């Protein structure tokens, strides 16, 4: 009977510790996603400013240098723009960015950046597009700093709370 309680206690500690570690890992993934978003915006800015390529072509070129899910997002958006079967740029961007934001590592606040890009990239004016990308870069940098701070504070908290909760449950069982 004592062995069953001991094994149960170890299970509680193991499970709650794992949950804490996974919650902390979500914060790490968020920082990586935001850094990758910043990279995507910077590459798009370079494509538009220096290569003066069409927006769909710029998306395809940047997609080649990005990892998933950003590469898939850019390719899907470019193909939809070229086929013109799914509406105007804003509608295509909205649909594809909504799908992207469902991926692990994104938060509700990230919609702001995608909304900003949706409203500024669809214009023909190159200056407007590059200014939109500049603004999006600034917002993304701020969000990266906030995500890093959250990761630093909450990451330790989640891991500690996981172990502590498991230990408390184990004490209750024993």
C-alpha positions in Angstrom: 0.0 0.0 0.0 2.9 2.4 0.8 4.5 1.6 -2.6 1.3 2.6 -4.4 1.2 6.0 -2.6 4.9 6.5 -3.3 4.5 5.7 -7.0 1.4 7.9 -7.1 3.3 10.7 -5.5 6.1 10.4 -8.1 3.5 10.5 -10.8 2.0 13.7 -9.5 5.4 15.4 -9.3 6.4 14.1 -12.8 3.1 15.2 -14.4 3.0 18.7 -12.8 6.7 19.3 -13.5 6.2 18.3 -17.1 3.2 20.7 -17.4 5.4 23.5 -15.9 8.2 22.8 -18.3 5.8 22.7 -21.3 4.3 26.1 -20.3 7.8 27.6 -20.0 8.7 26.1 -23.4 5.7 27.9 -25.0 7.2 31.2 -23.9 10.5 30.2 -25.6 8.6 29.3 -28.8 6.8 32.7 -28.7 10.2 34.6 -28.6 11.4 32.5 -31.5 8.3 33.1 -33.5 8.5 36.9 -33.0 12.2 36.9 -34.0 11.3 35.0 -37.1 8.5 37.4 -37.8 11.0 40.3 -37.5 13.3 38.5 -39.9 10.5 38.1 -42.4 9.5 41.7 -42.2 13.2 42.8 -42.7 13.6 40.5 -45.7 10.4 41.8 -47.2 11.6 45.3 -46.7 14.8 44.5 -48.5 13.0 42.8 -51.4 10.7 45.8 -51.9 13.3 48.5 -51.4 16.2 47.1 -53.4 14.8 44.6 -55.9 11.6 46.6 -56.4 9.8 43.3 -57.1 6.0 42.9 -57.2 4.6 42.0 -53.8 3.7 38.4 -54.7 7.2 37.9 -56.1 8.7 39.4 -53.0 6.7 37.0 -50.9 8.0 34.1 -52.9 11.6 35.2 -52.7 11.4 35.7 -48.9 9.6 32.4 -48.5 12.7 30.6 -49.9 14.8 32.0 -46.9 12.2 31.4 -44.2 11.3 28.3 -42.2 7.8 27.0 -41.7 5.2 28.2 -40.9 6.3 31.6 -42.4 7.5 30.1 -45.7 4.2 28.3 -46.2 2.3 31.5 -45.3 4.2 33.6 -47.8 3.9 31.1 -50.6 0.2 30.6 -50.0 -0.3 34.3 -50.0 1.8 34.8 -53.2 -0.1 32.1 -55.0 -3.5 33.5 -54.0 -2.4 37.0 -55.1 -1.3 35.7 -58.5 -4.4 33.6 -59.1 -6.7 36.5 -57.9 -9.3 33.9 -57.1 -9.6 34.7 -53.4 -10.3 38.4 -53.4 -8.2 41.5 -52.9 -4.9 41.6 -51.0 -6.5 42.5 -47.7 -8.9 39.5 -47.9 -6.1 37.1 -48.9 -3.8 38.4 -46.1 -6.5 38.3 -43.5 -7.4 34.7 -44.4 -3.8 33.4 -44.5 -2.6 35.3 -41.4 -5.5 34.1 -39.4 -4.5 30.5 -40.3 -0.8 31.3 -39.4 -1.7 32.8 -36.0 -3.3 29.5 -35.0 0.2 27.9 -35.0 1.8 27.3 -31.7 3.8 30.2 -30.4 1.6 33.1 -31.4 -0.5 35.2 -29.1 -3.6 37.4 -29.6 -1.4 40.5 -29.6 0.4 39.4 -32.7 -2.7 40.1 -34.7 -1.8 43.8 -34.4 1.3 43.4 -36.5 -0.4 41.3 -39.2 -3.3 43.9 -39.3 -0.8 46.7 -39.7 0.9 44.8 -42.6 -2.5 44.0 -44.2 -3.5 47.7 -44.2 -0.1 49.0 -45.5 1.3 46.4 -47.9 -1.6 46.2 -50.3 -1.0 49.7 -51.7 0.9 50.4 -54.9 3.0 53.2 -53.3 6.5 51.7 -52.5 7.1 54.5 -49.9 3.9 53.5 -48.1 4.9 49.9 -48.1 8.4 50.4 -46.8 7.1 52.8 -44.1 4.5 50.2 -43.0 7.3 47.6 -42.8 9.4 50.0 -40.7 6.5 50.5 -38.3 5.9 46.8 -38.2 9.6 46.2 -37.4 9.4 48.6 -34.5 6.3 47.0 -33.1 7.9 43.5 -33.5 11.0 44.6 -31.7 8.9 45.9 -28.8 7.0 42.7 -28.7 10.2 40.6 -28.7 11.5 42.5 -25.7 8.2 42.0 -23.9 8.2 38.3 -24.8 11.7 37.9 -23.6 10.9 39.5 -20.3 7.8 37.4 -19.9 9.9 34.3 -20.7 12.5 35.2 -18.1 9.9 35.9 -15.3 7.1 33.4 -16.1 9.4 30.6 -17.3 11.0 30.2 -13.9 7.6 30.6 -12.3 6.0 27.9 -14.4 8.8 25.4 -13.8 8.8 26.1 -10.0 5.0 26.0 -9.7 5.0 22.6 -11.6 7.4 21.0 -9.1 5.8 22.7 -6.1 2.3 21.7 -7.0 3.4 18.1 -7.6 5.1 18.1 -4.2 2.0 19.4 -2.5 -0.2 16.8 -4.2 2.3 14.1 -3.2 2.2 15.3 0.4 -1.6 15.1 0.4 -1.5 11.6 -0.9 0.9 10.4 1.7 
